[in-house]
């Protein structure tokens, strides 16, 4: 075997090695891109993180808490904490608790007592309220903040009854500062 033949074999071997290395790099890059696309889709359409702003959900959620929002919910029930987008409010998205769901009968008395399906739920405070009686239709929800004194919610005319199309997801965990499942 001559030196020229050895050089040609070495060059072919180096070329094959470089081609193999380039294929591995390309495969790794494709896997990374696929993982990033999958993470984007999951984070945007399945689950996302949210940040709590303000005191309206105290004592369940506090200003600065980080929550996990599940976007593929199949049903919403009274007691669930939901995230809504209300274009008419400047706050954008809001976090509130479902006090009444479709089919429920809501009564607010002059003294601010809330009844859902004739069951006493809470009293709103010291204000005088216009007595209100509602029968929620399909896709309608009555939402309240847990901290009624500092919450704008379904009691407010600007806010009112929430349609299901405005609900973006359900809060399923508080991650920070202390992990809590809802």
Beta strands, then each sheet from edge to edge (+ up, - down):
strand 1: 47-51
strand 2: 66-70
strand 3: 81-85
strand 4: 93-100
strand 5: 105-108
strand 6: 113-116
strand 7: 119-123
strand 8: 132-135
strand 9: 140-144
strand 10: 162-163
strand 11: 167-176
strand 12: 180-181
sheet 1: 1+ 2- 11+ 3- 4+ 9- 10+
sheet 2: 1+ 2- 11+ 12-
sheet 3: 7+ 6- 5+ 8-
end
